[in-house]
Amino acid sequence: MQNFKELIAQTKAFIFDVDGVMTDGGIMPIEGGTDFIRKYNAKDGYAIAYAIRRGYKVCIISGGHGNLLRSRLERLGVSRMYLNCMNKIAAMEEFFREEGVDPKTTIYMGDDIPDLECMEMVGLPVCPADACSDVVEASCYVSEFNGGAGAVRDIIEQVLRSQDEWAKDRMGVLGVASR
């Protein structure tokens, strides 16, 4: 069995849940109940956009939905997203097939029971520090950071550093060079 450092060195793709991974899990319904306000970590967002720019495949699979969520992901450059998804396994299989991604070189980060089956399908299941105990037990790596507080950045940065892909450009999230 390979160790964590060997597995991250082979990673080519990331799949993330949203609520409890990219956020702290809190949602505030807005008037009409068709959308929600979520709080995201800017460093997590930067890491996602950066990984995409460096050629990694990033997929979001979430039971969450809403135009605000979709807009956030699009601004980060995520083109493969499954929102309001009730069959995460089918979504993963489609992602693997259509993007030519090997599950063995994929990281899945989840935080709760609906993520367990997905975590079994990838080479490297990981989770935030505040994931439920079942997910912690199923993970090869538990971030020191909570969901919405840097867990996504943590795993992306570790992967890209292991492959000498981190800090190769000074572009912002939108691909514009900072001064």
Rosetta blueprint (number, residue, H / E / L):
1 M L
2 Q L
3 N L
4 F H
5 K H
6 E H
7 L H
8 I H
9 A H
10 Q L
11 T L
12 K L
13 A E
14 F E
15 I E
16 F E
17 D L
18 V L
19 D L
20 G L
21 V L
22 M L
23 T E
24 D L
25 G L
26 G L
27 I L
28 M E
29 P E
30 I L
31 E L
32 G L
33 G L
34 T L
35 D L
36 F E
37 I E
38 R L
39 K L
40 Y E
41 N L
42 A H
43 K H
44 D H
45 G H
46 Y H
47 A H
48 I H
49 A H
50 Y H
51 A H
52 I H
53 R H
54 R L
55 G L
56 Y L
57 K E
58 V E
59 C E
60 I E
61 I E
62 S L
63 G L
64 G L
65 H L
66 G L
67 N H
68 L H
69 L H
70 R H
71 S H
72 R H
73 L H
74 E H
75 R H
76 L H
77 G L
78 V L
79 S L
80 R E
81 M E
82 Y E
83 L L
84 N L
85 C L
86 M L
87 N L
88 K H
89 I H
90 A H
91 A H
92 M H
93 E H
94 E H
95 F H
96 F H
97 R H
98 E H
99 E H
100 G L
101 V L
102 D L
103 P H
104 K H
105 T H
106 T E
107 I E
108 Y E
109 M E
110 G L
111 D L
112 D L
113 I H
114 P H
115 D H
116 L H
117 E H
118 C H
119 M H
120 E H
121 M L
122 V L
123 G L
124 L E
125 P E
126 V E
127 C E
128 P L
129 A L
130 D L
131 A L
132 C L
133 S H
134 D H
135 V H
136 V H
137 E H
138 A H
139 S L
140 C L
141 Y E
142 V E
143 S L
144 E L
145 F L
146 N L
147 G L
148 G L
149 A L
150 G L
151 A H
152 V H
153 R H
154 D H
155 I H
156 I H
157 E H
158 Q H
159 V H
160 L H
161 R H
162 S H
163 Q L
164 D L
165 E L
166 W L
167 A L
168 K L
169 D L
170 R L
171 M E
172 G L
173 V L
174 L L
175 G L
176 V L
177 A E
178 S L
179 R L
